[in-house]
């Protein structure tokens, strides 16, 4: 990863920060999916309890130029400031930015009930455990392209490291193995 683009969200009274992030991230995912991209990653450098108002898209200069060819931000462009493609600074660290999933979910419980693999008396125990083991990671809420349902994509951040790890990114710009520059 040699270059990046910064997208500074500018929410207002009509569009809240989390709604704007969800819309922009959905548009980003759709465009990566259309490009069949595996070499563009995303980071949230203002991440604390929330993902923040700053989104960085990382990749080679060529990959980012290809991303910019289409006006993928569309109507959301008026609610953000987009930088030009910039070179990554020299003194930086790296980290993974990836998805984390909860093992116990309502959907999984429904499947277990439908298959008859969970006894009636264990359903309540499952629900209690599910609530106790809930994720408190930041997330984006997206509309599934396959079924139109809303789902949350919880994000986890790996430890900072001094070396870049190469690898592929998914169509959400996330990877469990490949690192993105963190600065």
C-alpha positions as CSV (number, residue, x, y, z in Angstrom):
1,X,0.0,0.0,0.0
2,X,1.6,3.2,-1.2
3,X,-1.3,5.7,-1.4
4,X,-4.5,6.7,0.3
5,X,-7.6,8.9,0.0
6,X,-9.2,10.6,3.0
7,X,-12.9,11.1,3.3
8,X,-13.9,13.5,6.1
9,X,-17.6,13.1,6.9
10,X,-19.6,16.3,7.4
11,X,-22.9,15.3,9.1
12,X,-25.6,17.9,9.6
13,X,-29.1,18.2,11.0
14,X,-30.6,16.2,8.2
15,X,-27.9,13.4,8.1
16,X,-26.4,12.1,11.4
17,X,-22.8,10.9,11.5
18,X,-23.6,7.2,11.9
19,X,-26.2,7.3,9.1
20,X,-23.8,9.1,6.7
21,X,-21.0,6.6,7.5
22,X,-23.3,3.7,6.8
23,X,-24.4,5.2,3.5
24,X,-20.9,6.0,2.4
25,X,-19.5,2.6,3.5
26,X,-22.4,0.8,1.6
27,X,-21.5,2.8,-1.5
28,X,-17.8,1.9,-1.0
29,X,-18.6,-1.8,-0.6
30,X,-20.8,-1.8,-3.7
31,X,-18.1,-0.2,-5.8
32,X,-15.4,-2.6,-4.5
33,X,-17.8,-5.5,-5.3
34,X,-18.4,-4.2,-8.8
35,X,-14.6,-3.8,-9.4
36,X,-13.9,-7.3,-7.9
37,X,-11.2,-5.5,-5.9
38,X,-8.9,-7.4,-3.5
39,X,-6.2,-4.7,-3.2
40,X,-8.0,-1.8,-1.5
41,X,-8.2,-1.6,2.3
42,X,-10.0,0.8,4.6
43,X,-9.1,2.3,8.0
44,X,-10.9,4.5,10.6
45,X,-8.0,6.6,12.1
46,X,-10.3,8.5,14.5
47,X,-11.6,5.2,16.0
48,X,-12.3,5.3,19.7
49,X,-15.7,4.1,20.9
50,X,-17.2,4.9,17.5
51,X,-15.6,4.6,14.0
52,X,-15.3,8.3,13.8
53,X,-15.7,10.9,11.0
54,X,-12.6,10.1,9.0
55,X,-12.4,7.2,6.6
56,X,-9.1,6.4,4.8
57,X,-9.0,4.2,1.7
58,X,-5.6,2.6,1.1
59,X,-4.1,1.0,-2.0
60,X,-1.7,1.5,-4.9
61,X,-2.0,4.8,-6.8
62,X,-3.4,2.8,-9.8
63,X,-6.1,1.0,-7.7
64,X,-7.2,4.2,-6.1
65,X,-7.4,6.0,-9.5
66,X,-9.5,3.2,-10.8
67,X,-11.8,3.5,-7.7
68,X,-12.1,7.3,-8.4
69,X,-13.0,6.8,-12.1
70,X,-16.6,6.1,-11.1
71,X,-18.2,8.7,-8.9
72,X,-19.1,6.1,-6.3
73,X,-19.9,8.6,-3.6
74,X,-22.8,9.9,-5.7
75,X,-25.3,12.0,-3.7
76,X,-23.2,11.5,-0.5
77,X,-20.3,13.6,-1.9
78,X,-22.0,16.8,-0.8
79,X,-21.7,15.6,2.9
80,X,-18.0,14.9,2.9
81,X,-14.6,16.3,1.9
82,X,-12.6,14.0,-0.3
83,X,-8.8,14.4,-0.6
84,X,-6.7,13.8,-3.7
85,X,-4.7,10.6,-3.8
86,X,-1.8,11.1,-1.5
87,X,1.4,9.1,-0.8
88,X,1.6,7.3,2.5
89,X,3.9,9.0,5.0
90,X,7.3,7.4,5.9
91,X,7.2,6.9,9.7
92,X,4.1,4.8,10.2
93,X,2.9,1.6,11.8
94,X,0.5,-1.0,10.4
95,X,-2.5,-3.0,11.7
96,X,-5.2,-5.2,10.5
97,X,-8.8,-3.9,10.3
98,X,-11.2,-6.8,10.1
99,X,-14.7,-8.1,10.7
100,X,-15.5,-9.8,14.0
101,X,-18.6,-11.9,14.3
102,X,-20.6,-13.0,17.3
103,X,-20.9,-16.8,17.6
104,X,-24.3,-16.8,19.1
105,X,-27.0,-15.0,17.1
106,X,-30.8,-14.9,16.7
107,X,-30.4,-16.3,13.2
108,X,-28.3,-19.2,14.4
109,X,-30.9,-19.9,17.2
110,X,-33.7,-19.9,14.6
111,X,-31.8,-22.4,12.5
112,X,-31.2,-24.6,15.6
113,X,-34.9,-24.5,16.5
114,X,-36.0,-25.2,12.9
115,X,-33.7,-28.3,12.7
116,X,-34.7,-29.5,16.1
117,X,-31.2,-29.6,17.4
118,X,-31.8,-27.5,20.5
119,X,-34.1,-28.8,23.2
120,X,-36.9,-26.4,24.3
121,X,-35.4,-26.0,27.8
122,X,-32.1,-24.8,26.3
123,X,-33.5,-22.0,24.2
124,X,-33.8,-19.6,27.2
125,X,-30.2,-20.5,28.3
126,X,-29.0,-19.8,24.7
127,X,-30.7,-16.4,24.7
128,X,-29.1,-15.4,28.0
129,X,-25.7,-16.5,26.9
130,X,-26.1,-14.7,23.6
131,X,-26.9,-11.4,25.5
132,X,-24.0,-11.9,27.9
133,X,-21.5,-12.5,25.1
134,X,-22.7,-9.6,22.9
135,X,-20.1,-7.5,20.9
136,X,-19.4,-4.0,21.9
137,X,-17.1,-3.2,18.9
138,X,-17.9,-0.3,16.6
139,X,-19.9,-1.3,13.6
140,X,-21.4,-0.1,10.3
141,X,-25.0,-1.0,9.5
142,X,-25.4,-2.2,5.9
143,X,-28.2,-3.3,3.6
144,X,-27.5,-6.8,2.2
145,X,-27.3,-6.8,-1.6
146,X,-28.6,-10.4,-1.6
147,X,-31.7,-10.1,0.6
148,X,-32.2,-6.4,1.3
149,X,-32.0,-7.0,5.1
150,X,-30.1,-4.7,7.5
151,X,-27.0,-6.3,9.1
152,X,-24.3,-5.0,11.3
153,X,-20.7,-5.5,10.4
154,X,-18.6,-5.3,13.6
155,X,-15.1,-4.0,13.2
156,X,-12.0,-5.0,15.2
157,X,-8.5,-3.5,15.1
158,X,-5.4,-5.6,15.3
159,X,-2.3,-4.6,17.4
160,X,0.0,-2.0,15.9
161,X,3.1,-3.4,14.3
162,X,6.2,-2.1,12.5
163,X,6.0,-4.3,9.4
164,X,3.4,-4.4,6.6
165,X,1.8,-7.8,6.0
166,X,0.7,-8.3,2.4
167,X,-2.5,-10.1,1.5
168,X,-6.0,-9.7,0.0
169,X,-8.8,-7.5,1.2
170,X,-12.5,-8.4,0.9
171,X,-15.1,-6.3,-0.9
172,X,-15.6,-4.3,2.4
173,X,-11.9,-3.3,2.4
174,X,-11.2,-5.5,5.4
175,X,-8.7,-8.3,6.0
176,X,-7.8,-10.6,8.9
177,X,-4.2,-10.9,7.6
178,X,-3.3,-8.0,5.4
179,X,-2.4,-4.8,7.2
180,X,-3.1,-1.2,6.3
181,X,-0.9,1.8,7.1
182,X,-1.9,3.4,10.5
183,X,-1.0,7.0,11.0
